[in-house]
Amino acid sequence: MSGLEAVEINISECLKIIDFRIDANTYQKDYVLTEKHLSSIPHKRLKDCTTKIQNFGAYSLCNEIVFSDIGHPFLMTQNINHNYIDWSDIRHIDDKSHALLHKSHCVKNQVLITMAGSLGRVAVYDKDFVSSSNQAIAKLSVMEGYEPYYISTFLNTRYGQNQINRFKTITAQPNINMGLISELKIALASERFQKQLAVHFAKIENLLSQSANLYASAESRLLSALGMENFTPSNEPVSIKSFSESFGTSGRLDAEYYQKKFEDVENAVKSGDYSSVLELVSFIDHGKQPPYIDNGKVKVFSQKWIGDKSIDYSFLTAEDEPYTSQEFADANSEYVSRMHDILYYSVGANIGYCHNYFVETPSMAGSFITIIRADKKKVDLIYLGVALNSFIGRMQAEKWKSASAQPYIYPKDIQKFVIPLVAKSVQHKIAIDVQQSFELRRQSEYLLNSAKLAVEMAIEDGEEMAMKWLENRAL
């Protein structure tokens, strides 16, 4: 049966799995081959490499969480990526919630695994402070003698991911429980190889830190140029308007639209040189929802890839992300993402997140994304992206979004946003900060991928070859 996508399994093999599986997913050919290979080399199960594996506790505790603007960091599954944690979009909880969720606390050098949602993402918690985390994140306290970065990287390789995907529960939202996580096999590695990997990750963390600082610098330049470094909009919940000043002008009757803070932000922008988005762009429209094609040539871009401070470009190499046809892209060429296009999160919880597209590889944006193509004769392409993603743009998104259960915003409303026009020299400096931030993040992604490939190489070809290869990949 070697040439077929089929596997013959004895019932005795099924009985070895702690929750006894007979479904087809569990016995996919690649998964079975991974299991056989790991069983043939020195390995241990996660439960034998850790002192503790735990998560949030009872799901009913979710009802007791009180979120706040400041407080204790609260990690969600979307903050956990393959071998790094994204701190750019962190929620916070109050003291009482943090104390209640003591089982969810993350401490330095724990390995975190997402158990649902974006299943199977693994990263090392590298902060000196304690955070809480949600119910879908498992926390592994690693035994002495095992390097957390090796455990994390191994679980992010195909050897780890195949095991996680094999044991996931196939439901509306795939998940894996802690009992199955504890049974995952880890290929053993020498202390020397593990230490080299830890040094490699120190470089990655430094690059990510520099990248975050540069993006923060770009935002600071913008606010400084506008004299808005210490700007605080009003907290007054009511703004009294006449009919002609409200519905007669905007067509909106919902009270949220007329909050005083929105007016404060717009007045601050209008106190200097400014323009509407419509006057600064050559194209703005929702993406055309592309058909998914098994053997398609063009990647489909989903708004889930738009983060708080950057786009996650891992979708370009992810095998399980959808493609569409070249014919569809050619027929809708205006809707193919181009270098420096602004991709705008238009529907859902993160409405208003947006960033310039910084790669040459074309992709087709889905219908929940607004494509904004700036006119470079009127504004720096990257500066417009930063302005829209700053609190100035986010506040206007909050104002113009629909007042419904599922927030959304139309291109015709984004066109009305007011954009401050700072000096061209300042726009250029802001653009340089953002471009350098992207380049550092790109370098970190290169090193992250190198680490994963090095672990796979160590398993297949030996550690000496893997260590030499990893040294040659250093930037």
KEMARDO-641353 format. One record per residue (C-alpha): residue number from 0; x, y, z. Coordinates in pm, whole numbers, plus 50000, padded with zeros to 5 digits. Each point is the difference from the previous one (the first is absolute). Example, Ala and Ser with C-alpha at 12.3 -4.5 7.8 and 13.67 -1.06 7.14 Angstrom:
<atoms>
0,51230,49550,50780
1,50137,50344,49934
</atoms>
This chain:
<atoms>
0,50000,50000,50000
1,50307,50225,49980
2,49873,50185,49695
3,49655,50068,50144
4,49875,50263,50244
5,49882,49717,50222
6,50139,49827,50307
7,49933,49653,50136
8,49985,50010,50381
9,49971,49714,50249
10,49745,50044,50278
11,50288,49965,50247
12,50140,50330,49866
13,49666,50172,50056
14,49998,49881,50361
15,50334,50174,50065
16,49833,50341,49966
17,49866,50100,50338
18,49655,50103,49875
19,49977,49713,49745
20,49956,50143,49649
21,49873,49829,49687
22,49934,50313,49791
23,50181,50057,49670
24,50172,50323,50113
25,50194,49824,50276
26,50149,49754,49752
27,50097,50229,49715
28,50312,49866,49833
29,50228,50288,50098
30,49885,49984,50362
31,50064,49628,50024
32,50346,50036,49843
33,50083,50274,50252
34,49894,49774,50286
35,50212,49711,49869
36,50307,50219,49952
37,49981,50158,50346
38,49948,49660,50159
39,50318,49873,49829
40,50230,50270,50142
41,50078,50112,50359
42,49700,50196,50126
43,49792,50082,50304
44,49639,50098,50048
45,49922,50355,50105
46,49877,49882,50339
47,50351,49866,50064
48,50169,50329,49904
49,49778,50226,50210
50,49916,50051,50365
51,49652,50134,49929
52,49753,50038,49713
53,49697,50212,50079
54,49761,50255,49860
55,49732,50245,50106
56,49779,49769,50203
57,49620,49995,49982
58,49849,50171,49695
59,49742,50159,50231
60,50275,50232,50123
61,49968,50188,49670
62,49689,50164,50145
63,50207,50147,50285
64,50263,50175,49785
65,49994,50381,50008
66,50200,50160,49720
67,50156,50342,50053
68,50205,50256,49809
69,50293,49941,50235
70,50080,49714,50232
71,50147,49653,49961
72,50077,49877,49645
73,49758,49733,49880
74,50127,49781,49717
75,49753,49874,49739
76,50063,49725,49746
77,50049,50261,49726
78,50298,50139,50195
79,50179,49664,49979
80,50185,49946,49673
81,50239,49729,49886
82,50296,50059,50233
83,49925,50357,50106
84,49736,50196,50190
85,49846,50309,49842
86,49981,50267,50272
87,49870,50275,49772
88,49630,49929,50062
89,49965,49886,50360
90,49686,50022,50211
91,50014,50064,50376
92,49800,49882,50301
93,49954,50145,50348
94,50168,49881,50322
95,49706,49789,50116
96,49978,49810,49669
97,50375,49944,49996
98,49992,49853,50351
99,49702,49781,49915
100,50175,49859,49691
101,50310,49883,50189
102,50009,49677,49795
103,50031,50208,49684
104,50310,50193,50111
105,50295,49992,49759
106,50353,50026,50138
107,50335,50028,49829
108,50123,49697,49802
109,49665,49823,49990
110,49902,49856,49661
111,49653,50110,49886
112,49786,49792,49762
113,49670,50111,49847
114,49741,49729,50056
115,49720,50139,49779
116,49935,50269,49741
117,50339,50048,49835
118,50084,49650,50118
119,50357,49884,50062
120,50189,50327,50015
121,50286,49968,50247
122,50222,50269,50154
123,50220,50062,50303
124,49884,50254,50257
125,50310,50220,50034
126,49886,50287,50226
127,50103,50066,50361
128,49647,50108,50096
129,49702,49766,50049
130,49710,49999,49753
131,49665,49826,50002
132,49883,49801,49699
133,49671,49873,49866
134,49850,49652,50026
135,50136,49884,49661
136,50369,50033,50090
137,50187,49717,50174
138,50308,50087,50207
139,50291,49757,50023
140,50255,50037,50280
141,50313,49837,49855
142,50230,49779,50210
143,50361,50094,50058
144,50218,49863,49723
145,49747,50080,49728
146,50025,50333,49817
147,49656,50166,49961
148,50095,50136,49657
149,50085,49651,49880
150,49667,49860,50122
151,49813,50289,49839
152,50188,49980,49670
153,49960,49622,49978
154,49623,50031,50049
155,49990,50258,49720
156,50178,49768,49756
157,49804,49758,49786
158,50083,49728,50257
159,49818,50194,50269
160,49724,50141,49784
161,49919,49660,49850
162,49949,49861,50350
163,49782,50292,50109
164,49789,49985,49684
165,49974,49625,50032
166,49856,50013,50351
167,49778,50304,49960
168,49627,49951,50050
169,49817,50063,49673
170,49711,50226,50101
171,49869,50341,49892
172,50312,50137,50171
173,50286,49748,49998
174,50169,49962,50339
175,50237,49779,50194
176,49980,49920,50371
177,50282,50000,50255
178,49996,49622,50033
179,50091,49965,49633
180,50252,50285,50020
181,50182,49815,50280
182,50039,49697,49770
183,50170,50190,49715
184,50343,49857,49918
185,50311,50224,50010
186,50316,49887,49819
187,50294,50024,50240
188,50282,50245,49923
189,50342,50066,50153
190,50052,50284,50246
191,50241,50162,49752
192,49742,50011,49722
193,49729,50129,50233
194,50227,50280,50130
195,50088,50110,49647
196,49629,50023,49925
197,49947,50219,50309
198,50275,50240,49883
199,49832,50010,49658
200,49672,50104,50162
201,50168,50279,50196
202,50081,50155,49661
203,49640,49959,49887
204,49864,50169,50313
205,50239,50291,49949
206,49883,50047,49640
207,49633,49992,50102
208,50065,50253,50276
209,50178,50236,49759
210,49716,49960,49749
211,49737,50091,50261
212,50202,50302,50112
213,50030,50132,49645
214,49625,49974,49941
215,49940,50181,50330
216,50247,50266,49881
217,49797,50052,49682
218,49681,50054,50201
219,50182,50237,50237
220,50132,50206,49707
221,49645,50040,49871
222,49856,50117,50333
223,50299,50225,50069
224,49965,50169,49661
225,49634,50069,50082
226,50071,50115,50356
227,49775,49718,50124
228,50248,49805,50218
229,49792,50065,50311
230,49663,50029,49829
231,49712,49848,50194
232,49652,50003,49846
233,49695,50073,50212
234,49839,49728,50211
235,49661,50171,49991
236,49742,49742,49885
237,49757,50260,49861
238,50026,50254,49723
239,49686,50204,49939
240,49925,50059,49630
241,49710,50150,49815
242,49821,49797,49733
243,50174,50196,49722
244,50340,49941,50166
245,49932,49629,50042
246,49769,49791,49783
247,49953,50286,49755
248,50374,49993,49925
249,50118,49644,50065
250,49688,49785,49971
251,50091,49842,50337
252,49775,49991,50307
253,50206,49771,50225
254,50140,50179,50306
255,50342,49828,49971
256,50074,50189,49678
257,49973,50337,50175
258,50233,49937,50294
259,50204,50307,50093
260,50332,49815,49969
261,49952,49954,49626
262,49935,50369,49954
263,50311,50085,50205
264,50224,49784,49781
265,49862,50142,49675
266,50031,50359,50126
267,50362,49934,50100
268,50077,49870,49649
269,49815,50289,49834
270,50198,50256,50200
271,50284,49946,49752
272,50043,49895,49638
273,49784,49697,49919
274,49813,49819,49727
275,49734,49731,49968
276,50097,49644,49910
277,49801,50036,49677
278,50223,50287,49888
279,50318,49800,50068
280,49928,49670,49827
281,49977,49869,49646
282,49801,49689,50100
283,49791,49887,50297
284,49759,49706,50008
285,49917,49675,50176
286,50192,49700,49867
287,49834,49760,49759
288,49936,49673,50182
289,50205,49749,49795
290,49896,49641,49939
291,50225,49747,50173
292,50183,49775,49754
293,50188,49682,50103
294,50275,50055,49746
295,49979,50379,49993
296,50301,50222,49938
297,49911,50313,50201
298,49976,50011,50380
299,49680,50128,50159
300,50061,50267,50264
301,49772,49984,50304
302,49957,50284,50248
303,50118,49768,50279
304,50352,50075,49874
305,49962,50371,50085
306,50135,50059,50351
307,50020,50303,50220
308,50347,50109,49887
309,50077,49786,49695
310,49882,49750,49742
311,50088,49636,50060
312,50142,49882,49668
313,50025,49635,50103
314,49682,49940,49796
315,50219,50014,49687
316,50177,49676,50094
317,49724,49831,50202
318,49894,49685,49815
319,49651,49993,50151
320,49904,50356,49898
321,49770,50036,49694
322,50092,50090,49644
323,49801,50141,49714
324,50053,49979,49626
325,50230,50217,49792
326,49704,50056,49765
327,49796,50157,50284
328,50295,50221,50096
329,50051,50112,49638
330,49630,50078,49958
331,50004,50209,50320
332,50347,50148,49982
333,49900,50319,50188
334,49927,49782,50302
335,50336,49821,50005
336,50209,50127,50292
337,50289,50213,49880
338,50313,50121,50175
339,49904,50278,50247
340,49623,49948,49967
341,49829,50052,50335
342,49798,49694,50107
343,49725,50108,50240
344,49819,49771,50247
345,49635,50086,49927
346,49781,49745,50180
347,50021,49865,50355
348,50172,50061,50330
349,50319,50160,49865
350,49834,50249,49770
351,50241,50279,49910
352,50322,49795,50007
353,50189,50069,49677
354,50349,49983,49852
355,50188,50046,49677
356,50065,49682,49802
357,50380,49964,49990
358,50064,49701,49773
359,50009,49956,49623
360,49808,49670,50012
361,49643,50067,49877
362,49701,49894,50206
363,49624,50042,49971
364,49832,50178,50288
365,49672,49855,50126
366,49679,50203,50014
367,50043,50092,50369
368,50310,50204,49911
369,49999,50349,49854
370,50283,50066,49755
371,50129,50358,50018
372,50244,50111,49730
373,50153,50341,50074
374,50092,50260,49737
375,50374,50049,50051
376,49978,50348,49845
377,49787,50111,50294
378,50128,49806,50299
379,50275,49757,50097
380,49853,49651,49949
381,50134,49864,50328
382,49919,50313,50200
383,49632,49965,49911
384,50004,49643,50130
385,50154,50111,50332
386,49751,50288,50038
387,49704,49768,49939
388,50135,49744,50248
389,50078,50259,50268
390,49748,50093,50268
391,49895,50287,49768
392,49885,49749,49739
393,49874,49743,50252
394,49777,50260,50171
395,49843,50088,49667
396,49944,49631,49927
397,49825,49968,50337
398,49783,50299,49911
399,49898,49883,49654
400,49957,49629,50065
401,49649,49860,49991
402,49810,49980,50328
403,49922,49627,49971
404,50103,49669,50158
405,50261,49947,49727
406,50189,50330,49955
407,50081,50094,49642
408,50103,50308,49809
409,49942,50091,49636
410,50262,50146,49761
411,49766,50298,49948
412,50037,50081,50371
413,50378,49947,50011
414,50018,50254,49716
415,49870,50263,50243
416,50281,49955,50256
417,50212,50310,50051
418,50376,49946,49971
419,50255,50249,50139
420,50254,50107,49741
421,50332,50058,50174
422,50310,50125,49817
423,50123,49772,49719
424,50335,49960,50181
425,49817,49867,50308
426,49786,49769,49787
427,50322,49864,49850
428,50160,49936,50342
429,49686,49821,50118
430,50006,49783,49687
431,50367,49913,50057
432,49929,49893,50361
433,49720,49771,49884
434,50204,49850,49715
435,50291,49929,50237
436,49756,49849,50249
437,49869,49767,49729
438,50353,49903,49893
439,50096,49904,50357
440,49683,49795,50033
441,50079,49831,49668
442,50347,49911,50131
443,49849,49858,50319
444,49763,49784,49794
445,50297,49872,49799
446,50177,49898,50322
447,49682,49844,50141
448,49966,49783,49691
449,50373,49915,50016
450,49960,49874,50356
451,49713,49773,49902
452,50188,49860,49701
453,50310,49945,50215
454,49802,49783,50244
455,49855,49796,49714
456,50350,49964,49855
457,50138,49886,50336
458,49738,49724,50014
459,50056,49886,49642
460,50371,50067,49930
461,50166,50043,50339
462,50072,50290,50231
463,50346,50087,49865
464,49863,50074,49656
465,49708,50191,50152
466,50224,50219,50218
467,50229,50088,49711
468,49700,50081,49785
469,49851,50221,50274
470,50331,50189,50042
471,50002,50078,49628
472,49648,50143,50026
473,50098,50259,50262
474,49943,50355,49876
</atoms>
